Amino acid sequence: MLFLRSLGFSLGLVSSIYLLCLDPAVAANDSGCESSLEWKKHVFHRPQMGVPFRLTFYSNQGEEHAESAADGVWKRISALNAIFSNYETDSELSQLGYNSGKGDWVPVSDPLWKVLCHAQQLSMQSDGAFDLTLGPATALWRKARRQKSLPAQTILESMMSRTGWKKLLLRPENQSVCLVSPGMRLDPGGIAKGFALDGGLAVLSDFGIRHALLAGGGDMAALEGHPNGKPWTIRLAGFDDDDPTSEDMIPLVHAAVATSGDLFQFVEIDKLRYSHILNPKTGIGLTTRSLVTVYASSGMEADSLATTLAVLGPKAAPEWIERFASGVKVRLLWLDEADTVQEWVRGDFERISP
């Protein structure tokens, strides 16, 4: 994800910038909603978690109610950032890392517990393709990308010795966590932002708002569509994403979409292109050029699955998704050895005319 991270954490930022939010109901058939005394469209913007967030919803309960609802969304996401940030030293996640290797079982909050449980289940199912413990390797790779040089092997091995999803232990009876090895750090990239989208929509539901779309850096989650019955509409990105008139668009209602890949976030070192997404087995960025789009029932599920499938790659991802997450929709694009775009699709991605 392409934006400043001053407020947030490493989120696998590439995973989200590819999707454009469109509003065909407003553009083509929503004039009645805009002029109606009953419904009004509200749009709010706020930097959160290091990326731009955009909140759009319709309300028939007045300006003050709409402002209060939006403020509630931003407060919820800020509170989650205070839990999940691996940039803020006083976040709950950072504090958990400071206790690594001590053998302590640390009680954690409900939001962190939910994310850790989901992440560990996904790690187990994918044999570590999704790994929340990659914090030390992520920090090292971030430096390598800035310097455009691979890290020294001895340093890489040292960082990788502090990673491994099996070193993250969960104790359900008292909702506590133990990080086994010294120097472990958790990186919530690829899951926490999706969880934050879900949290923001939950706030809107508490305010009685039904027609809403929340986007964070490009990942999106929606409640109902427009009051006139039309769905929210998003554009799927491809490798040739310079054409803003692309008609590859899908509806989004009561669901979430996330994309992971190296369309924008990559580095070339010795003429080889590396993604910002790490291979958990090596600590080095992926070299297969791919874009994975996941359409799922929640932001957390879409976000985490997109990262998992990107790591699994085009050979292993189709079989894995059929086995472990057959209920989600997936579009996988990749470049073969001849630089030809290949596509694999699971589920019905209904296309909409712009």
Secondary structure as UniProt FT lines:
FT   TURN            6..7
FT   HELIX           13..16
FT   TURN            17..18
FT   STRAND          20..22
FT   HELIX           24..28
FT   HELIX           31..35
FT   STRAND          40..48
FT   TURN            49..50
FT   STRAND          51..59
FT   HELIX           63..84
FT   TURN            89..90
FT   HELIX           92..98
FT   TURN            99..103
FT   STRAND          106..107
FT   HELIX           110..125
FT   TURN            126..128
FT   TURN            132..133
FT   HELIX           135..147
FT   HELIX           153..160
FT   TURN            161..162
FT   HELIX           165..167
FT   STRAND          168..171
FT   HELIX           172..174
FT   STRAND          176..179
FT   TURN            182..183
FT   TURN            189..191
FT   HELIX           192..206
FT   TURN            207..208
FT   STRAND          211..216
FT   TURN            217..218
FT   STRAND          219..222
FT   TURN            227..228
FT   STRAND          232..235
FT   TURN            241..242
FT   TURN            244..245
FT   STRAND          249..252
FT   STRAND          255..261
FT   STRAND          266..269
FT   TURN            270..271
FT   STRAND          272..275
FT   TURN            280..282
FT   STRAND          290..296
FT   HELIX           299..324
FT   TURN            326..327
FT   STRAND          329..335
FT   TURN            337..338
FT   STRAND          341..346
//
